[in-house]
Amino acid sequence: MASIDVNGKSVEVDEEGYLVDLTKWTKEAAEILSAQDELVLTDNHWEVITFLREYYEEYQIAPAVRVLTKAIGKKLGPEKGNSKYLYELFPYGPAKQACRFAGLPKPTGCV
Amino acid sequence: MAKVKFDIPEFRPYPTIPILKPGVMKGNGPFVAKPDMQEALGFPGELIDDWHDVAIDKMGDLLKKYRSLRVFLDSCVKCGACTDKCHYMIGTNDPKNMPVARQDLFRQVYRRHFTLAGKLFPKLVGAKDLTRDVLDDWYNYFHQCSQCRRCSVFCPYGIDTAEISMAAREILDTVGKGQKYCNEIIAKVYKIGNNLGLPKPALANTLEGLEEDMKDETGIDIKMPLDVEGADILLITPSADFFAEPHIDGLIGYAKVFYQAGASWTISSYASEAANFGMFIGSYENMREVAERIRKAAIDLKVKRIVFGECGHAWRVGYSFLNTLVGPFDFLDTRYPVPQHICEYTYDLIQKGVVKLDKSANDHRRLTFHDSCNVARATRMGDKPGGQFDIPREIIKACCNYYYDMEPDTIKDQTYCCGGGGLLTDDLIELRVKGALPRMEALKQVVDDHGVTHMAAICAICKSQFSKVLPYYGFEMDTILSVHQLVSDAIVLTTEVKTPG
């Protein structure tokens, strides 16, 4: 099993780079995961990651892209409440890439 | 996940037979399913010690169970008609992606164990033992077939490579080497009710949010009912319709159509999935178990009709297999098809004048239609041959003023696969991008010739696959739309609801 090094501690990830144990997530882990994709997390990234984690806490699943864009539109302004903006933040897709940074499991299915 | 580096195929000035690059797609195949995913489906957790004997026994079982399989294995005359018909072959140039070569991976073992000549003189008839190398080749190359069946259209004997791929995948599952993407999803359906793993509270929250959006957009209370006992219609739709873009706009389209028809309808949280990945892995037992959930939901909710949303292989299972898998459905209203496709439902209402459409609402779009493989080659819609081609096109044309078909040898029964199928996973992204080449070329042509801006489809996998691969070919990811998104934008909603249609 692969792992990432977070402040000297080894945290397990699966073959696609998602955390195996969601409780092991920390902000540092998110930064290391994003660095793997050559991304530097800004405040706007963190807004998305925080929302994803809150939603997951309540519903045990990542939000639909539509739910996420609406929430981000409310927080960051309507011009940012669209999936184009989210793709600018997370080029590999808000659902998959942002979930990985947030320590959530990968969404499965025809998505 | 580190970025995968690979060359994106270039558009060809005109279709040519690819220059072969033997072994270019040789590899370990997609990620292998974890033990818990395998076991949830009734398969061994990992590759068993006596895999060889179990695989040969299973092949013997399948040959008895499916006469078609033996006919397909016996009847190939190596005429070559299929060789350049596979999108993966065209996109990758790997000769093992020629449908005949893919079949031969299976056929060589069949000949060795199930034909007299192969038992006595294996070398003379191309028979081979099932070695570990051959098994690994199976795993790799039978996961480079999306089971789209385009090759079978051109085969003079009608050999269906998809059935051979399905048999190979079932044998692989039986010896403990399943594909992670498909098997993880089927396990989720058993546990939670859909491919996504979307639990009821999350589904309810999503639907409520969409009701709010529709209210904001139209000023009308358009409902997305969940688990309503006694509703007339049960909508079975892919869970991607609750989650992904542009799928969710299609779901909004269905809701508007149901509203305008004054229909009583519901979604089920128990059967919140139309997709049936049991088909992709060739497992009759798993396909039946997934389908059984639809039957149970229909009985529990006491509905009269079942309507399927936009999902390609779901419609194949729905149209072609549902009755034999989990029928009879004599408890439903027999005046309607069991099941009915949402396109049939909407088309009928357009014909009756219940659904009125303002074409000018889509004047900012110039459209084409991508026929999804399973709908095109394995099903029908309506009561006329070719209805599965005509009905979605008629709906689109009723919704817009500008519609252009792609080249005739890339649509309808000759349609090219999107490149996704049951391989819609990030670990196969290279294959997915390369396999999309023929469709992207055909799209490019209508974009150049007719200024086409959008391509509509009626399959969740096609929509997700295109959203992902379109940018590799220089198109915007939102070039792909749901057919019912066009309906959603063009439908004229009235507050005075008509009687049920």
Boltz contact constraints between the chains, C-beta under 6 A:
constraints:
  - contact:
      token1: [A, 15]
      token2: [B, 31]
      max_distance: 6.0
  - contact:
      token1: [A, 16]
      token2: [B, 1]
      max_distance: 6.0
  - contact:
      token1: [A, 17]
      token2: [B, 1]
      max_distance: 6.0
  - contact:
      token1: [A, 59]
      token2: [B, 201]
      max_distance: 6.0
  - contact:
      token1: [A, 59]
      token2: [B, 202]
      max_distance: 6.0
  - contact:
      token1: [A, 60]
      token2: [B, 199]
      max_distance: 6.0
  - contact:
      token1: [A, 61]
      token2: [B, 198]
      max_distance: 6.0
  - contact:
      token1: [A, 61]
      token2: [B, 202]
      max_distance: 6.0
  - contact:
      token1: [A, 64]
      token2: [B, 206]
      max_distance: 6.0
  - contact:
      token1: [A, 64]
      token2: [B, 243]
      max_distance: 6.0
  - contact:
      token1: [A, 65]
      token2: [B, 245]
      max_distance: 6.0
  - contact:
      token1: [A, 66]
      token2: [B, 248]
      max_distance: 6.0
  - contact:
      token1: [A, 67]
      token2: [B, 209]
      max_distance: 6.0
  - contact:
      token1: [A, 83]
      token2: [B, 245]
      max_distance: 6.0
  - contact:
      token1: [A, 108]
      token2: [B, 184]
      max_distance: 6.0
  - contact:
      token1: [A, 108]
      token2: [B, 185]
      max_distance: 6.0
  - contact:
      token1: [A, 109]
      token2: [B, 185]
      max_distance: 6.0
  - contact:
      token1: [A, 109]
      token2: [B, 195]
      max_distance: 6.0
  - contact:
      token1: [A, 109]
      token2: [B, 196]
      max_distance: 6.0
  - contact:
      token1: [A, 109]
      token2: [B, 239]
      max_distance: 6.0
  - contact:
      token1: [A, 109]
      token2: [B, 240]
      max_distance: 6.0
  - contact:
      token1: [A, 110]
      token2: [B, 238]
      max_distance: 6.0
  - contact:
      token1: [A, 110]
      token2: [B, 240]
      max_distance: 6.0
  - contact:
      token1: [A, 110]
      token2: [B, 275]
      max_distance: 6.0
  - contact:
      token1: [A, 110]
      token2: [B, 460]
      max_distance: 6.0
  - contact:
      token1: [A, 110]
      token2: [B, 461]
      max_distance: 6.0
  - contact:
      token1: [A, 110]
      token2: [B, 464]
      max_distance: 6.0
  - contact:
      token1: [A, 111]
      token2: [B, 240]
      max_distance: 6.0
  - contact:
      token1: [A, 111]
      token2: [B, 243]
      max_distance: 6.0
  - contact:
      token1: [A, 111]
      token2: [B, 244]
      max_distance: 6.0
  - contact:
      token1: [A, 111]
      token2: [B, 464]
      max_distance: 6.0
